[in-house]
Amino acid sequence: MLLLSLLSGCDNAPNDSKDMGQIMGNSAQGYAKVVPNKPITFPQDHLAHNDFKQEWWYLTANLTTASGEAVGIQWTQFRIALSPPDSEPTMLIEQSQSSPASSKNKFPALHSQWQTRQVYMAHAALTSKTQHFNAEKWSRGNKHLAAVSSNPFTIFTQNWRWQSDNNDMFPAQLRVEQPEFGFQLQLDSQQPFQRQGDNGYSIKSADSAVASYYYSQPYINVSGTINRHGKSEIVTGKAWLDREWSSQFLTKAQQGWDWFSLRLNAQQTLMIFRLRGNNDAGHFYSARLMNADGHGSNINSKDQPNDIRMTPTQWQQTQTGRHPIAWHIQVTSANIDITTSALNSNSDMPLSVSYWEGPIQFSGSHQGEGYMELTGYQ
């Protein structure tokens, strides 16, 4: 089995990208299962969980340049298992590669044979009101090419690297370098991590058939520089880290998700998402209202079926599909009633796995900024 068959569901590589929702709903047979009442521990769970099929380290940031321009950055490292833990390692025909969004070759070049269980895919983006840069890197799991390690805590794919000062995630330095764009950021947080759902056990459907282990750090201070076409600019702002792992993120009936990270004020943030079913009755909603002191409250449509409402108010055809780029979001129990707008409506990620991801602003009962991710749209 090749990496390409993992992504395409067949032996031959397709010439177009796959949607994230298609991949995350693939079979979990043979992989570790997500179960309730399993505690998330730090710093151990910052590292990879290779018995699970999929995993990510996901950072987004709302930043401001010295001249006052709003920009957003995204950096993600995905880990994808090629074969279950008890099976033979996969013979992967693969060459480490960095590919810009404009590349016609959507998958790694086939060059030489390697035997491995894990591959890493890294995505990066830099977004302003008028520009959206994005790129990706692939590599087999190898301590010299792509890995997650401790002493100190490090995540990297080739020359894109997160490196902490110790075994904790923070403080850390994040460096992404591409010909057209890049960023070098210092990241720090003194706040407790937030375990999503039931102490880190995050259900993805009303029957709890699918779940993940999920925690976040929504209170990260950022400083550093961004680079666009060789021009370096100083930036400051706030970042949000999501850590999640599972062997199946979606049921077969779910098409994708709409996910938001929202900074309501300096002391409170909101994570909220909708997993889309085949009709309105099949949607699943979940949210967590998070305080800077580490406390928070959970809301989901299994326990509180009418508390969350998420309604698209504007659609736009973009490079990877027709996307809802503006929303009306209501959380009745938290007195939240806001409308969102995208900083740049053309924030597609037309990579090997396609989706929409970009910075947003919102107004209404609360005013602020955050990030939006949309998957599964055609």
Summary of the structure (lengths in Angstrom):
residues: 378
radius of gyration: 19.4
end to end distance: 27.4
largest distance: 57.0
contacts: 1273
relative contact order: 0.16
helix: 5%
strand: 55%
